[in-house]
Amino acid sequence: MTLDLEAIRADFPILSRVFPSGHPLVYLDNAATTQKPRQVIQAMTDYYEQHNSNVHRAVHTLAAEATAAYEEARITISDWFGLEPHRLLYTSGTTEAINLCAHAWGRSNLEKGDVVLLTEMEHHSDLIPWQMLAKDIGVELRFVPVDPETYTLDMDAFEATIGEAKFVGCVHTSNVLGVRNPVERIIELAKTRGNGGDGAVVLLDSAQAVAHDRLGFDAMGVDFAACSAHKMCGPTGMGALLVSEDRIGEMTHFLGGGDMIEEAWLDHATYQPPPHRFEAGTPKIAEAIGWAAAIDWLSQFDMQEVSAHILGLARHTAAELKQIEGITVYGDHEGDLGSGAVSFLHDTLHSEDLAHFLDAGGFAVRTGHHCAQPLMRRLGISATNRASFYLYNTMEEADAFVTHLKGVIDRLS
Ligand SMILES: Cc1ncc(COP(=O)(O)O)c(C=O)c1O
């Protein structure tokens, strides 16, 4: 079966947008956020129009419907990722999920001098929470270098350090380079050789990976994975921390307030079991429902086929860009693993100028440091242009993008 792109695109109202200039939208900023099919928009609208209520509280009909939909969404999402629902902790996204890990697990299980091993490829989401923890409790941060020639992690350096690491945080798929890191090997090494042979705890930043990988969380043997709904056709402001059976019992509460306590007195309280212990306050109800709708929508496809389609577009685009004089493409797009993100830079034209001229032609691409400034420094640059593809993009769009870019460069050079 091949993907029916016409039918897929028909599900996304925004993809029919035509700008006043007459140019149709060509949306190539999917690594920042994906577009939403009408099924997701409809599920969220239906919730607000028919069922809106707070959850886990009142006994009226709407409250029961909202609670059921919210918790059924957790079952749908956890089924998709391959873990039990009570170990899928709703957060506002990857960023909050990693902060939750650092606060609720890191603070109570790491101590001064413990080595936290990260990589130079991390998004700031998987860097700053650990910097904060280092400042607060004195853990020592170390970094696996990125080879600027191959755009891959220096696995020799990883192997040399893993024995001393108690915790490993690693981006699953780079949002800048499109590279998928060898996470299976990283987990295996961490578990067998980490922490002096006792095993290190591993967190994956799977924000980009979930766009076309179901993870198989429990089967991976990883401890934590963080992800965002909006990278996989779901709503913004929604995501989760996925937690292994071994780690969930080691986590202490993070935010305190309503919905997370069993019973409260003036001077103390007892707490709900997971997941609610970690979800204080009125949660993101419509967003959970929207995320489950996104997963229901994605479930109609073979994700390997989705991934192959996205990689095909990225590979083709990267190869074409490399032919353009003055363009450097960052990342290896030859292999079968990775994502739809293609970062590039022109040697004389400023990335923002290029992006404006692309926008004038209807092409939405990202420009900037992509919240990965240490990686930018390692690559010796401060920003890239990034075109990133998703399952609704077509080869015609990829070709139109390359043609338009060539025209812009010819005009400006
Ligand atoms: C690799 C990676 N990690 C973390 C994030 C942060 O995700 P969010 O902003 O949804 O929390 C992103 C978003 O671009 C990302 O690409």
The ligand as a Tripos MOL2 file, in Angstrom:
@<TRIPOS>MOLECULE
LIG
   16    16     1     0     0
SMALL
NO_CHARGES

@<TRIPOS>ATOM
      1 C1         14.4210   17.4580   19.9770 C.3       1 LIG1
      2 C2         13.4530   18.3620   20.6810 C.ar      1 LIG1
      3 N1         13.4060   18.3440   22.0210 N.ar      1 LIG1
      4 C3         12.5410   19.1140   22.7010 C.ar      1 LIG1
      5 C4         11.6810   19.9540   22.0650 C.ar      1 LIG1
      6 C5         10.7460   20.7980   22.8900 C.3       1 LIG1
      7 O1          9.4230   20.4440   22.6390 O.3       1 LIG1
      8 P1          8.2410   21.3280   23.2720 P.3       1 LIG1
      9 O2          8.5180   22.7410   22.8550 O.co2     1 LIG1
     10 O3          7.0140   20.7680   22.6280 O.co2     1 LIG1
     11 O4          8.2760   21.1490   24.7220 O.co2     1 LIG1
     12 C6         11.7070   20.0300   20.6590 C.ar      1 LIG1
     13 C7         10.8350   20.9780   19.9410 C.2       1 LIG1
     14 O5         11.1640   21.4730   18.8990 O.2       1 LIG1
     15 C8         12.6060   19.1980   19.9580 C.ar      1 LIG1
     16 O6         12.6680   19.2240   18.6260 O.3       1 LIG1
@<TRIPOS>BOND
     1     1     2 1
     2     2     3 ar
     3     2    15 ar
     4     3     4 ar
     5     4     5 ar
     6     5     6 1
     7     5    12 ar
     8     6     7 1
     9     7     8 1
    10     8     9 2
    11     8    10 1
    12     8    11 1
    13    12    13 1
    14    12    15 ar
    15    13    14 2
    16    15    16 1
@<TRIPOS>SUBSTRUCTURE
     1 LIG1         1 GROUP 0 **** ****
